[in-house]
Amino acid sequence: MYKRQRIYPSKTIQERLNEQIELCRWLYNRLLWECNKARENGGKITKGEAQAMIVELKKENPKLKKVYSKVLQMVNYQLFSNMRALSRLKKKGRKIGRLRYKEGWFKTLNFNQSGFKLSERLILSKVGEIPIKPHREIKGVIKGVIIKREKSGKWFAIFQVEDKPEPLPKINREVGIDVGVKHFLTDSVGRQIENPRFYEKSLKRIRWLHKELSRKKKGSNNREKARVRLAKVYEKLINQRNDFLHKLSRFYVDNYDVIVMEGLRITNMVRNHWLAKAILDSSWNKFFEMLSYKAERAGRIVLKVNPRGTSKGDENLDRDYRASINILNRGLVGLGRPEFTPVETEPLPVRASSVIETGSPIQSSIG
């Protein structure tokens, strides 16, 4: 489990962190170069052999000694993880090229298992003390810390926490969820949640800031300021979207034992350029991921079913509501449970919900 907290390094510490991030980028590229060179000569470098190279590379580039040894090991781990991911895609028939070198933007330091201590401040080996203001208590054993620099210039500590799952009591309720572009979702209980369209609402300012950035001279202070302004808009957009998805997924996990969704192939759907932006703005996959990991910890069940033909059925029912009922029933049949039958037999009036604001309950908006 990951806990993300804002940190506030001093200028001196920021310079140290930036230098170490740049050294990690150099190491990543150098190890990748060695792997590519070996492959061109008909050989292969293993993860262990690459790890052993770091000792010799410290002699070539003594500045690497400024970085905690475990952080350097994790650079090698990241490289081989990326290579394995490409290999898996290739086995699935995807056309892939070679792994790219990191050019100018390497944004993390990974302190895995050791090299850190958290008290009133975050203490990092070969970095120093960093003020931190946790917005919530971190429960469990901290197994690692990833220091991340965002493009906006903000710094974050991402804590890898090992704690015990907290199962919720059974409440004998199930729900089916149909997602869409006009409405983010419609469920089998009769709720319809409006799509917040965060990207669409920010698009005008994003385009203006992109234009401003393109007018600035490369390498100038004004261009850097314009880049940060644009990065902050994107950061706000991501934060808004994540907040919405976290609250919505938490509601369903807290209130239902079984949650059934349709298994959409997003990569195929976004090929329709008329709908691509709206589909990606909705972030259905991320919503499902949040539902899944929260449900696992809470002892709930989350299922995906085939979406084909889910809109068929009683024409008196709203189309999306009808689909959500069919989705739920497919899930219940798969679990060996009786199907759900809605009480309503008349057409249901659809009203968009204005929920998902801080402190607002989610209310039924259909019927």
Disulfide bonds with the S-S distance in Angstrom:
none
